[in-house]
């Protein structure tokens, strides 16, 4: 649980499903208030909020709030931050930039300008705008944690827009870390092959066989959540860092 007198608050984009949902519940279990941002996952986000509220009823009183916004819209994101601040009585302490899209594979000849722009408007511009808005209201010792991907560190066949966008998130992290110091630390998580329970293998995990990973397994949502929570609670002196959560796969290649 947060150690100061008031409960700390985390604002997580894309928190209505998959890794974002897991992060929201993890922070809730650790005693944090959670701003559960979503774009289209209305039912999922509200279910997460209900679960966090139920946890809070028997622990420290932490709560959640569902916040709808298109990350491509600065006005909508600003309204979401305002609603989160009003609901909890203080601005969020931590921003987790998790919202992103993983488009279907396509050769370069099939990539349109519209599809390219869509990926970058969500995966890169969305993270920048959220960080920009958060930095204007963040308290001292605030944190930003950007979610990139193993795909930002290496090249995958027919995944050009995704690879380049996630690489941009890594450089965005380093630039923000310099720009926002010393008030805010900014770090980045690059998940590798992460298997989500009760979901088909449609993400990064489907590309890498467990036998090729030194740890001999795909990662879990818990693995990523623990890495995110580390950056949310560690010394603020750690900033501008890129942490790969991939069971050793990238460095062992």
PyMOL commands that set and color helices and strands:
alter all, ss='L'
color gray80, all
select helices_A, chain A and resi 18-29+42-58+74-88+108-110+113-137+150-152+160-180+204-207+210-212+221-233+249-252
alter helices_A, ss='H'
color red, helices_A
select strands_A, chain A and resi 9-12+33-38+64-68+94-97+142-147+184-191+242-245
alter strands_A, ss='S'
color yellow, strands_A
deselect
rebuild
show_as cartoon
